[in-house]
Amino acid sequence: MRALRWLYLSIFALYLIGPIMVIAAVSLNEKRFMAFPPRGVSLRWYSEIFVASDWFAALTNSLLIALCSATLAVAIALPIAYGAWRHGLRYAKALLAMGVAPFILPPVIMALAFLILFTSMGNLYGNLITVIIAHAIFLLALPLVTISLGLESIDRALIEASQTMGADERTVFRTVILPIAAPFAFAGFAFCFVLSLNEYIIALMTVGATVETLPIKIFNALRYGYTPVIASIAVLFVTVNIVIFALIARFSNLRRILGAME
Amino acid sequence: MGGLARYLTLVPSSVMIGAFFAVPFALILLTSVSTPDDAQDYIYAFDLQHFERFATWFYIERALFSAGLCALIAVLSLLIAFPFTYMLTGFGPRAQNTWLIYILAQLSLSEVLIAFSWQILLSRTAGLANILVWFGLAEKSFSMAPSAGAVLAALVYLAVPFSVLLLFPALSRLDKSLIEAARTLGGSPLRTFFTVVIPVTRPAIISSGVTIFVLTLGAIIVPQVLGRPQHWTLSVLITDQAIFNFNMPFASALAVVLLVLSASVIFAVTKLTGGNKS
């Protein structure tokens, strides 16, 4: 039974990690063609990301969009989650439900909705700000959920105690609520950042004609044939994703966010 | 802080959600029933011609194909993910975190990169076919994509990390004393798994399946990169209409169909299972 368990776990791990390992191996190829196992080992396709100006531009575009949209999403989510939790406002709860909806719909529906909206707004179409707003709205569910979870983990007796001692609303927020909720807000920010970085269809339908993000550039490159830079970028992305989620696990409660505890 | 001030802090968020979710969403509905116009492409009206165009065998077949493919993927990915998630919840917190970090990292990986990795895995020069040659099961290497099997394999791979995370809450909150009781009464681990764990977590299994179904309905790149046009799903057709044909009204009509399809599956399944979502 024990052996069977190990066998199953190893097969599962191989299934998950194997394809990523193959890309990692392919990315080390010395020559331009795709080969596994790699022929000759070199890191030139990694330096290519930063040296080739078009790949580097796509990388900076993606980072800028991810950073801005994650910040915007947290800024929109914070007052809603706070109002729903602290004051039990019915209106805030309705906003919360509405804010989660874009993430549940198939992404192509929101992408098309943004395309129709922004093309009808004339000058704005193709502007970087459109994809930032679009990603913030699409990913709003993540900070909404993580911040609400963080707030719910606060013991209300703590707040009452500080109020009895004479703390006003602002002081309670700053000294009691913020320190407990901040790691969860950070988790929401990080989730948004990662998913925005990897998002394709909404970026394509908002700024696809004027700005190239990394996923858009990769897809275009795929259609015109193989280039080993894609493999090195894939490895870079997996690494970035792992680092960010490790940070969430370190500074926030990953298992709680993923629903392991009530 | 007074009652009014509480609402004032919600104004910016309300404006953003209203202007960039409610309005564009309404625009899709309006555009799907718009009518062609010479001067400005289309004007808002109540014209069902785009839905009539959908109601031909070509598009209905595409919708049925999408639904069938995604249902199959939901079942396969749950079968692969369930035993693993069950074992995962038995690990220590450190091991759990490590696994969860990796699974989240893979889950967030762009669909473009998943499609790319499977393109390599199924290729002639660097793919799995070479392993078959190695074992003498094939004479020389061959390309396994584009094909329906390639689309299926890559989408299942895409869905497995989601399945793990969807099943994780229910399985980690599972009352472990139930399992202990079954074991004390002489049930083997496998028997306990099938007669206790699966029945108890049934609502979670069903709601996860529905979520995976809706999620894979949204896949856009894998069917294009690893499939032939006859393997394209509704989402790909919507993109194709919007980006390459600039036909917003028809793209919107297809989006409404996709919306109705996902919503009705969610509704039907939650109704059938008594609505106890967990």
Interface residues (C-beta under 8 A of the other chain):
Chain A: M1 R5 Y8 L9 F12 Y15 L16 I17 P19 I20 V22 I23 V26 F33 M34 A35 F36 A75 I76 A77 P79 I80 Y82 G83 H87 L89 Y91 A92 L95 M98 G99 A101 P102 I104 L105 P106 P107 V108 I109 M110 A111 L112 A113 F114 L115 I116 L117 S120 I133 A134 A136 I137 L140 E169 V194 L195 L197 N198 E199 Y200 I201 L204 M205 G208 L214 P215 I218 F219 L222 I230 A231 I233 A234 F237 V238 N241 I242 F245 A246 A249 L254 R255 L258 G259 A260 M261 E262
Chain B: M1 R6 Y7 T9 L10 P12 S13 S14 M16 I17 F20 F21 A22 V23 P24 F25 L27 I28 T31 I80 P83 F84 M87 T89 P93 Q96 N97 L100 I101 Y102 I103 L104 A105 Q106 S108 L109 S110 E111 V112 L113 A115 F116 S117 W118 Q119 I120 L121 S123 T125 A126 G127 N130 Y157 V160 P161 L165 F168 P169 S172 R173 P189 V214 L215 L217 G218 I220 I221 V225 S235 I238 T239 A242 I243 M248 A251 S252 A255 L258 L259 S262
